[in-house]
Amino acid sequence: MQVQFTVNGRAASVDVPPNTLLVHALREHLLLTGTHVGCDTSQCGACTVHVNGRAVKSCAMLAVQAQGAEVQTIEGLAAPDGTMHPMQAAFKECHGLQCGFCTPGMVMSAVDLCTHHPKADEGEIRELLEGNICRCTGYQNIVRAVQHGQKAMASA
């Protein structure tokens, strides 16, 4: 099937079997490998991208479901000149990562969280990030990074 959508602000078209997951279309056909495959069961959140402005786990969505949609991956989050998004900068500054495997999905979820819950407190942040698993950290630095990014996004 031919699927046409916009990815990171650019028109994209992929020819995929109807059962192709969005994560595989992004990684294998468009070579956007920042979106990670962690579990293939929508449990870990490593594959989180934005579809039409909302965070979705791309391992739980068929590529054909993205027909005509606006998709943003971690590669499209930074400004065209390479300036990091405030949430990316916050994760770097607050050491909200260790091995980095979960980081793209965690950052995409954090941006969605702060966009739709701009006044979330620490408890709400922890609750809203529940669908993203980090196997390396104790989450404290991730939560601190989200809080820092939340403030930076609010002032941008």
N, C-alpha and C positions, 0 to 999 in steps of 0.2 A: 504494500500500500504506500502511496505517496502521501506524506504528511508535511504540511507547510505551516510554519509558525515563525515567530520572531524570537531569536535567542540573543540575549545581551544587546538588544537594539538593532540587530541585523536580521534580515530575512534569511530563513533557513528552510531547506527542503531535504527530507530523507526518504528513501525508499526502503521500507522495512516490512517484514512479515507482520500480520495483524496482532500477534501475541508478543511483540517486542515491548519491553518495559522502557519507559522514558529514560531511566538511568543508562540503559545500554545504548539507546539512540544517541544520547549526549556524549557518552564516553567513546563508543566504537565508531559511530558514523560522523560525529562532529568533532571528535578528538578533544572534547572538553573534559579532561580527566581530573579536574579539581573536585568534581562530584564523585564521592567514593561509594563503593559497594561494600557494605559491612556485613549484612546479615541476609539480605534478600527476603526478609519477612516483615519489614517495616517496624522493627523493634528498636534499632540503634540510632537512627536519624542521621547517619553519615552521608546519606544520599539527598538530604534536604536541599531543595531549590525553591524559588518563588515562581508560581504560575498565576498570572493575572493578579499579581500583588499579594499573594498569600503563600505561606510556607506549605510545601507538600513534600511528602517522602516519595521521591521519584522511582523507588523500587516497587511502589504500590500503585503506580499509575501507568497505563499503557501509553505508548507514544501517540497512538491515534487519538487519544483523549486530549492531547495538546493541540490538535488541529486548530489553527487560527489564533492560538493563545500567545501571550507574551510570557516568555520564560527567561528568568534571570538565574545564572549560576554564579558561583563564587568568582569566576573569571570576569564577570561583568559588574561586580560590586564596586571595584575601585574606579576612580575617575579616568577618563581617557588619557590623561597625562601621567597616569600611574600613581597618583595620590591615593593613599588608602582611604577607604570608607572609615568614618569615625569608629565603627565597631571593630573593624580590622585593626585599627591603630590601638584601640583599647585592649584588645586581646594581646597584642604585642607588648604594650606598656605594662599591663598587669600580669603578665606571664600566665595567661589563661589557656596555655597549651603545654603539652609535653611532647609526646611523639608526633602530634599533629594530624593523626588519622581522622579523628572526629572533628577537627577544627573547622573545615569548610561547612559542614552541616550545622555545627554548633553556632557559627557566626551567622549563617543564613537564618536559623531559627531565632537567634537573638535580635537580628534586625527586624524580623516580623513581630516578635514580642514587643519591642520598643515602639514600633510603628502603631500597633493596635492596642497596646497597654502602656502608654508613655509614662504613667505614674506608678507602675508596678513596684512594690516594695520587695525586700529580699525574699520573703516567704513566697510571694507570688511569682517572682523570677524562678525560684527553685521549682515551684509547681509547674510553671509554664514550660520549663526546659526538661520536664520529666521524660519526654519522648526522645531525648538525645542522651546517649550513653557515652561516657568517657571512662576508659578502663585504666587510665594512668593517674588522674588527679583525684583529689578529695573534693573537687568542685568549688572550693572556696575561691580560688583565683578566677575561675570561670564566672562565678556570680559577681565578684568584684569587677571583672572586665565588663560584664553586661551593665552593671550600675554606672561605670565610668562611661561606657559607650552611650548609655541612655541619656546622661547629662550632655554629652557632646552632640548627640543627634538633636536634642531639644534646643540647643543653642545655635544649631547650624541653620 
